Amino acid sequence: MPAATLTPPTQTTSHENDRQALFELIRTLSFKQGHFILASGKPSNYYLDCRLTALHAQGADLIGRQLHQIIAPYHVDAVGGVLMGAAPLVTAVSLASVQAGHPIPGFLIRKEAKDHGAGKQVEGHVAPWMRVALVEDVVTTGGSLIKGIEALRREVPQIQIACVVGLVDRNAGGAEAFSQLGLPFECLYNVREFLAE
């Protein structure tokens, strides 16, 4: 009697499963509803602190793999972002890139240049010939990252920014601001997904 062949059940892809798992972690650890004042001074009825997810062991793993999947098609030489929100994201993407077999080094942009040592504002693996991706945890107006981009271009004048990738888009003008700079922008989630829960 021939051996029975088993047909695997239809499943969502690993990417979709990971995206849903990360969504649940962000919703549980980072998404708070209430009355908050944002860095811009504007009031909000919710707050996203994605550092709590990015500094969670499982969160870091999921973030790294999800953001790396978005960044990989841009064929970048490095990934970076502005301290401090982007720091765990940069590390997570770099680790995921190693696991994927194409290591991408990282760099970080300080909000202000150091007043000692070499006085640099950009730290890490970055050079004028590089094509880079920039990451951000929560994208609001894009203001802090745009300042970071200005600092990066001052310190490394010939750098090519291939894309900006965020975790959550708050729909507050960030996408439009990056578009005006001619930078491709992608975000893993839209805040409407969390507000709808």
N, C-alpha and C positions, 0 to 999 in steps of 0.2 A: 504494500500500500504506500503510495507516494506521500512524502511529508507534506503536511498542510502549510500553505504559505500564509503568512500573517500580513494583513494590510495595516500599516500604522494609521492610527486615528488622525483625522485632520486637526492640525494644531496651528496656533498663531506662531509666527516666527520668534526666534530667540530675541531679536531686536524689539519686537512688540511686547514680549513678556518683560524684558528688562525695562522698557520705557514705562510700563504700568507699575512695576515694582518700585521704580524711582519716583514716580508720581505719588504713590502711596507714602513713601518715606518723606518726601517734601511736604505733603499734606499733613502728615502726623507731626513731624519735627519742626518744620519751618514756617508753616502758614498759620497766622493768628488773626482772628477777627476781633474787632473792638474799636477803640478810638486812639489813633496814633498821629503823631506829627512826624512827617518825613524829613530827610536831610534838607530838602528844598524849602522847608517851612510850611508846606501845604499839609492840611489835615487829610487823613485817610481812614476808612473803616476796616482796613486790613493791613497786615504787615508781613513781609516775607524776609526771614533771616536764613538764607540758604547756607550760611556757614555751618549751621547746626547739622545740616545734611551732608555737606562736603567734608566735615570733620568726623563723620560717622564712618566706621570701617566699611560697611556694606554700601553706604551712600557714595563714598569715594570710589569704590570699585565700579558701581553702576554709572556714576557721572563720567568717569574716565572712558569707559567703553562707549557710552552714548555720544559724548562729544567727539571722541576720536572718529566714530563712524561718519559724523557730519564733516569733520575737518579733512579726513584722508583724501577725498577726491580733489581737494585743492592742491595737493602735492607740495606741502610746505616744508621748510627747513627747520622751523622752530615754532613754538607756541608760547604766547606770553599774555600778560595782563597787568592790571593795576593792583598794587597792594591796597588793602589786604584781602579783599573778597576773592580775587582771582588766584591767590597763592595756592590753595588746595586744589583748585581746578587745573592749574598748569601742571602740578605734580601728578594728578590723577591721569590726565591725558598723556603725559610722557610715559607713565608706567603702562598704560593701555597700549601705547604705540610699540613698546618693547614686546609685549605679549603678542601683538599682531605681526611682529617680524620686521617692522620698519621704524626704528627708534627716532623719536622727535625730541630734541632737547628743549629746555624751557628757559624763559627769562621773565623778570619782573620789573615793573616800572614804579619807582617811588613817587609819592605825591609831590615831594620836594627833593631837590638834589641834596646829597649829603654835604654837611659843612665841614667834613674832615676827610682824611684819606685822599682818594682820587677825586672826590666830589661828584661822583657819578649819580645819575638819576635812574639809569637802566642797569640792572644787574643780571648776570647770567650769560647764556649762550646766544649771542646776537652779533651779526656782522653786516657790513654794508651790502654784500651780495645776496643776502638772504631774502627769501619769500616767507612771510610769517602769517600765522593766524593769531587773532586776539580773542580772549575769552572773558566773559563777564558773568557773574551769577544772576543778579537781577538787573534788567535793563529798564530804566525809567526814562529820563530825558536823553541819556547817553553822555551827559556833560562830563562826568569824571573820566570816562574812557576817552572822550575827545581831547581832554587836556593831556591824558596819557599819550595819545597818538601824537600830539604836538611835541611833547617832550621826547618821544621816541624818534621822531623825524629830525629834531634838533641835534640829538646826540648821534644818530646813525642816519645821516642825510639820504643815503640811497636805498634805504630799506624799502621793500615792496610789501604792502599789507594786502594779503590775498582775501581775507574774510574776517568778519566779526561774528562770533558765535556766543549766544547766551543760553542760560538755563531757562529763565522765565522772562517773558516780555510783559511789562505792565501796561502797554498801549498808551504811553504818555509822551510819545514823540521821538523816542530813541531810534526806531526803525527809519523814520523820515530824516533824522539828523545824519545817520550813517549813509543813507541814500544820497543826500546832498553832497557828501564827501566822495561819492562814487565807490563806496565800499559795500560789497555783498554782505548781507546780514541774514543770519538764520538763528532761530531760537527753538529750543527743544519743546517748550511749553508756552502757551498763552495763558495769562492770568485768568482769563474767562473760564478755563478748564477747572480751576480751583474754586472760583466763585460759584460755579454751577453745582458743586458738590453739596 
